Amino acid sequence: MALTHMTGGNEPVAGSVDDTPVFSAQTRLLVVAPHPDDETIATGLLIQQVRAADGEVQILLLTAGDNNPWPQRWLERRLLIRAQDRERWGRRRHAEALQALQRLDVPSQALHALGLPDMGITDCLLRPDTAVVDAVAKAIEQFQPTLIAVPALADRHPDHGSAHVLVRLALTRQRPSPPVLTYLVHGRTLGVSSVEIGGTSTQRSSKRSALLAHCTQMALSAGRMRRMAERPECYDRLPAQSESARALPWQPPGWLGRWLRLSVVTESGAQTWRWCNAPLHRDDHGAYHLTSLAGAEDSARFVRLAWDLHTPWIFDYWGWCEI
């Protein structure tokens, strides 16, 4: 499918670096958002441009964003956050997402919530079964998108990187799979993105208005949220044939081995080892390779390296790679 865009205005719009995407009434955009507000920060202009071309947009919201205690403590003047408090907070954030989408010209019925645990997408993905992948695959099959926007694999928020893996595994069941644009919210872009959406002044204003709808997140982080939302929307196209690495990109010091976990996820499920027990060998250049892997015939294989420790730092240090 050729990507196209129409802005519905007379102002120039920043298109892609390589070729300008064009949207039409046949465009069916699926935005995969790990939390309420990601849809606005990362794709608020993209959504509006698809809608301006009379295309259809759906949002697959993976979590309710309920595991976000500090803004809740601040706004509700409470220290202890109980399960029922989190549920209420999740409902509040869901309502904010609906309001934000309304300001982006997206109807409320376009929001589909999967109900995965906030800060727990990785744990769902690392289960031996494929239930969470099945759920995402079902949502994609039901909507039949012509274009999907997903978090980048390199995004340092664990829910974002794992969301990428979820969608990629789900797409192995779609033949042919639709084009995919990846967006980065947490982390630095490497090089020039293949698509950049600038938007008209009206679209940028609507995006700012949609961001304000997420008032729970603006309470303590308004400046950071605005900075992220004001950045140009940059996307990378996922190539039809991914060029995966043969070696793992990490070379952690040996003394860390007992505190690290290596996980491999394929279409068939997940496996996890402590780094010191993982099926690895080092080549002459010091790079690590997996020596054996169940489900080696699978077309999509993703590897994650993580601390086996509880720390207050939520972002991934090593994260995911594709092999």
KOLTOR-586883 format. One record per residue (C-alpha): residue number from 0; residue in one letter; x, y, z. Coordinates in steps of 0.25 Angstrom, whole numbers, plus 2048, in hexadecimal, padded with zeros to 3 digits. Example, Ala and Ser with C-alpha at 12.3 -4.5 7.8 and 13.67 -1.06 7.14 Angstrom:
REM residues 2
SITE   seq   type     x     y     z
SITE     0      A   831   7EE   81F
SITE     1      S   837   7FC   81D
This chain:
REM residues 323
SITE   seq   type     x     y     z
SITE     0      M   800   800   800
SITE     1      A   805   80E   7FD
SITE     2      L   805   817   808
SITE     3      T   7FF   825   805
SITE     4      H   7FA   831   80D
SITE     5      M   7F1   83C   80C
SITE     6      T   7F0   848   816
SITE     7      G   7E3   84E   814
SITE     8      G   7EA   85C   814
SITE     9      N   7F2   865   80B
SITE    10      E   7FF   865   814
SITE    11      P   80B   85D   810
SITE    12      V   80D   850   819
SITE    13      A   81A   84A   81C
SITE    14      G   81A   83C   815
SITE    15      S   824   831   815
SITE    16      V   832   832   813
SITE    17      D   832   828   807
SITE    18      D   824   829   801
SITE    19      T   818   830   806
SITE    20      P   80D   827   80C
SITE    21      V   7FF   82A   806
SITE    22      F   7F2   826   80D
SITE    23      S   7E5   823   807
SITE    24      A   7D6   81F   80B
SITE    25      Q   7DB   811   809
SITE    26      T   7E6   812   814
SITE    27      R   7E3   80A   821
SITE    28      L   7ED   80F   82C
SITE    29      L   7EF   806   838
SITE    30      V   7F7   80E   843
SITE    31      V   7FC   804   84E
SITE    32      A   7FE   80C   85B
SITE    33      P   804   806   867
SITE    34      H   7FD   811   870
SITE    35      P   7F3   81C   870
SITE    36      D   7FA   828   86A
SITE    37      D   804   820   861
SITE    38      E   7FA   821   856
SITE    39      T   7FA   831   857
SITE    40      I   809   833   85A
SITE    41      A   80E   829   84F
SITE    42      T   803   82A   844
SITE    43      G   7FA   836   846
SITE    44      L   7FD   83C   839
SITE    45      L   7FD   82F   831
SITE    46      I   7EF   82C   837
SITE    47      Q   7EA   839   832
SITE    48      Q   7F0   838   824
SITE    49      V   7EA   82A   822
SITE    50      R   7DC   830   827
SITE    51      A   7DE   83C   81E
SITE    52      A   7DF   833   812
SITE    53      D   7D2   82C   817
SITE    54      G   7DA   81F   81B
SITE    55      E   7D6   817   827
SITE    56      V   7DE   817   834
SITE    57      Q   7DE   80D   840
SITE    58      I   7E6   80D   84D
SITE    59      L   7EA   800   853
SITE    60      L   7ED   804   862
SITE    61      L   7F5   7F9   868
SITE    62      T   7F4   7FE   877
SITE    63      A   7EC   808   87F
SITE    64      G   7F8   80F   884
SITE    65      D   7F4   80C   892
SITE    66      N   801   809   898
SITE    67      N   805   818   899
SITE    68      P   805   81B   8A8
SITE    69      W   80C   828   8AA
SITE    70      P   802   831   8A2
SITE    71      Q   7F7   829   8A9
SITE    72      R   7FD   82C   8B6
SITE    73      W   7FE   83A   8B3
SITE    74      L   7F0   83C   8AD
SITE    75      E   7E9   834   8B7
SITE    76      R   7F1   838   8C3
SITE    77      R   7F3   829   8C7
SITE    78      L   800   822   8CA
SITE    79      L   7FB   813   8CA
SITE    80      I   7F6   80F   8BC
SITE    81      R   7ED   802   8BD
SITE    82      A   7E8   7F9   8B2
SITE    83      Q   7DB   800   8B2
SITE    84      D   7E2   80E   8B1
SITE    85      R   7EA   809   8A5
SITE    86      E   7DD   804   89E
SITE    87      R   7D7   812   8A0
SITE    88      W   7E3   819   89B
SITE    89      G   7E3   810   88E
SITE    90      R   7D5   813   88C
SITE    91      R   7D8   822   88D
SITE    92      R   7E4   821   883
SITE    93      H   7DB   819   879
SITE    94      A   7D1   825   87A
SITE    95      E   7DC   82E   877
SITE    96      A   7E0   826   86B
SITE    97      L   7D2   827   866
SITE    98      Q   7D2   836   867
SITE    99      A   7DF   837   860
SITE   100      L   7DB   82F   855
SITE   101      Q   7CE   837   853
SITE   102      R   7D7   844   852
SITE   103      L   7DF   83C   847
SITE   104      D   7D2   839   83F
SITE   105      V   7D2   82A   843
SITE   106      P   7C4   824   848
SITE   107      S   7C4   81E   856
SITE   108      Q   7C0   810   850
SITE   109      A   7CE   810   849
SITE   110      L   7D5   80E   856
SITE   111      H   7D7   7FF   85A
SITE   112      A   7DD   7FC   867
SITE   113      L   7E5   7EF   869
SITE   114      G   7E6   7F0   878
SITE   115      L   7F4   7EB   87A
SITE   116      P   7FB   7EF   887
SITE   117      D   802   7FC   887
SITE   118      M   811   7FA   888
SITE   119      G   80E   7EB   886
SITE   120      I   80E   7E9   877
SITE   121      T   81B   7E3   877
SITE   122      D   817   7D9   882
SITE   123      C   80B   7D5   879
SITE   124      L   814   7D3   86D
SITE   125      L   81E   7CA   874
SITE   126      R   813   7C0   879
SITE   127      P   815   7B3   872
SITE   128      D   807   7B4   86B
SITE   129      T   804   7BD   860
SITE   130      A   7F7   7C3   865
SITE   131      V   7FB   7D1   865
SITE   132      V   800   7D0   856
SITE   133      D   7F3   7C9   853
SITE   134      A   7EB   7D5   858
SITE   135      V   7F3   7DF   850
SITE   136      A   7F2   7D6   844
SITE   137      K   7E3   7D6   845
SITE   138      A   7E2   7E5   846
SITE   139      I   7EA   7E7   83A
SITE   140      E   7E2   7DC   832
SITE   141      Q   7D5   7E3   836
SITE   142      F   7D9   7F1   832
SITE   143      Q   7E1   7ED   825
SITE   144      P   7EA   7F9   825
SITE   145      T   7F1   7FE   819
SITE   146      L   7FB   805   822
SITE   147      I   800   803   831
SITE   148      A   807   80C   83A
SITE   149      V   80F   805   845
SITE   150      P   81A   809   84F
SITE   151      A   828   807   84B
SITE   152      L   82F   7FA   850
SITE   153      A   83A   804   855
SITE   154      D   831   80C   85E
SITE   155      R   836   80B   86C
SITE   156      H   829   80A   873
SITE   157      P   827   7FB   875
SITE   158      D   818   7FB   872
SITE   159      H   81C   802   864
SITE   160      G   827   7F9   860
SITE   161      S   81E   7ED   864
SITE   162      A   812   7F3   85C
SITE   163      H   81B   7F3   850
SITE   164      V   81E   7E4   852
SITE   165      L   80F   7E1   854
SITE   166      V   80B   7E7   847
SITE   167      R   816   7E1   83F
SITE   168      L   813   7D3   844
SITE   169      A   804   7D6   841
SITE   170      L   807   7DA   833
SITE   171      T   80E   7CD   830
SITE   172      R   800   7C8   82F
SITE   173      Q   7FC   7D2   825
SITE   174      R   7FF   7CF   816
SITE   175      P   802   7D8   811
SITE   176      S   804   7E2   81D
SITE   177      P   801   7F1   81B
SITE   178      P   80C   7FB   81B
SITE   179      V   811   7FF   829
SITE   180      L   816   80C   82E
SITE   181      T   81E   80C   83B
SITE   182      Y   81F   818   845
SITE   183      L   828   81B   850
SITE   184      V   823   822   85D
SITE   185      H   82E   81F   867
SITE   186      G   83C   81F   861
SITE   187      R   844   826   856
SITE   188      T   842   823   848
SITE   189      L   84E   81E   840
SITE   190      G   850   825   833
SITE   191      V   845   82A   82A
SITE   192      S   837   825   82B
SITE   193      S   831   821   81E
SITE   194      V   824   828   820
SITE   195      E   822   835   827
SITE   196      I   814   83C   829
SITE   197      G   814   84B   82C
SITE   198      G   805   84E   82B
SITE   199      T   7FE   85B   829
SITE   200      S   7FC   865   834
SITE   201      T   7EE   861   836
SITE   202      Q   7F2   852   838
SITE   203      R   7FD   856   841
SITE   204      S   7F3   85E   849
SITE   205      S   7EA   853   84A
SITE   206      K   7F5   84A   84F
SITE   207      R   7F9   853   85A
SITE   208      S   7EA   853   85E
SITE   209      A   7EA   844   85E
SITE   210      L   7F6   844   867
SITE   211      L   7EF   84D   871
SITE   212      A   7E4   842   872
SITE   213      H   7EE   839   879
SITE   214      C   7EE   842   885
SITE   215      T   7F2   837   88F
SITE   216      Q   7FF   836   887
SITE   217      M   801   845   886
SITE   218      A   800   847   895
SITE   219      L   80E   844   898
SITE   220      S   814   843   88A
SITE   221      A   80E   84E   882
SITE   222      G   81B   854   87D
SITE   223      R   821   846   879
SITE   224      M   814   842   872
SITE   225      R   813   84F   86A
SITE   226      R   821   84D   865
SITE   227      M   81F   83F   861
SITE   228      A   812   843   85A
SITE   229      E   818   84F   853
SITE   230      R   823   847   84C
SITE   231      P   820   843   83D
SITE   232      E   81A   836   83C
SITE   233      C   825   82D   837
SITE   234      Y   823   81F   832
SITE   235      D   82B   814   82C
SITE   236      R   825   80A   822
SITE   237      L   826   7FC   826
SITE   238      P   82D   7F5   81A
SITE   239      A   825   7E9   814
SITE   240      Q   831   7E1   817
SITE   241      S   838   7E4   824
SITE   242      E   847   7E4   824
SITE   243      S   849   7DD   832
SITE   244      A   856   7DD   839
SITE   245      R   85D   7CF   83A
SITE   246      A   865   7D3   847
SITE   247      L   85F   7D9   854
SITE   248      P   862   7E7   855
SITE   249      W   866   7E6   864
SITE   250      Q   873   7E3   86B
SITE   251      P   870   7E4   87A
SITE   252      P   87C   7E2   883
SITE   253      G   87D   7D4   889
SITE   254      W   87A   7D8   897
SITE   255      L   86C   7DD   894
SITE   256      G   868   7CF   88E
SITE   257      R   861   7CB   89B
SITE   258      W   858   7D7   89B
SITE   259      L   854   7D7   88C
SITE   260      R   849   7CF   885
SITE   261      L   849   7CC   876
SITE   262      S   83B   7C9   870
SITE   263      V   838   7C5   862
SITE   264      V   82A   7C6   85C
SITE   265      T   825   7C0   84F
SITE   266      E   818   7BD   849
SITE   267      S   818   7B0   851
SITE   268      G   81A   7B6   85E
SITE   269      A   825   7BB   868
SITE   270      Q   831   7B6   86F
SITE   271      T   839   7BC   87A
SITE   272      W   847   7B9   880
SITE   273      R   850   7C0   889
SITE   274      W   85B   7C6   881
SITE   275      C   866   7BC   887
SITE   276      N   85D   7B0   883
SITE   277      A   858   7B5   875
SITE   278      P   85C   7AD   869
SITE   279      L   866   7B7   864
SITE   280      H   874   7B6   85E
SITE   281      R   87E   7C1   85B
SITE   282      D   885   7C3   84D
SITE   283      D   893   7C8   84B
SITE   284      H   88E   7D6   84C
SITE   285      G   888   7D4   85A
SITE   286      A   87A   7D5   854
SITE   287      Y   86F   7CB   85A
SITE   288      H   867   7C2   852
SITE   289      L   85B   7B9   856
SITE   290      T   860   7AA   854
SITE   291      S   852   7A4   854
SITE   292      L   844   7A9   854
SITE   293      A   837   7A1   854
SITE   294      G   82E   7A6   849
SITE   295      A   83A   7AA   841
SITE   296      E   831   7A8   834
SITE   297      D   829   7B4   838
SITE   298      S   82A   7C0   82F
SITE   299      A   82A   7CA   83B
SITE   300      R   833   7C9   847
SITE   301      F   836   7D4   851
SITE   302      V   840   7D4   85D
SITE   303      R   83F   7DC   869
SITE   304      L   84A   7DF   874
SITE   305      A   845   7E4   881
SITE   306      W   849   7E6   890
SITE   307      D   844   7DB   899
SITE   308      L   843   7E6   8A4
SITE   309      H   838   7EF   8A8
SITE   310      T   83C   7FE   8A7
SITE   311      P   835   80B   8A7
SITE   312      W   83A   80D   898
SITE   313      I   82F   809   88F
SITE   314      F   836   80A   882
SITE   315      D   83E   7FF   87B
SITE   316      Y   84D   800   87A
SITE   317      W   84F   7F5   870
SITE   318      G   841   7F2   86B
SITE   319      W   83D   7EA   85E
SITE   320      C   844   7E6   851
SITE   321      E   840   7DE   846
SITE   322      I   848   7D2   841
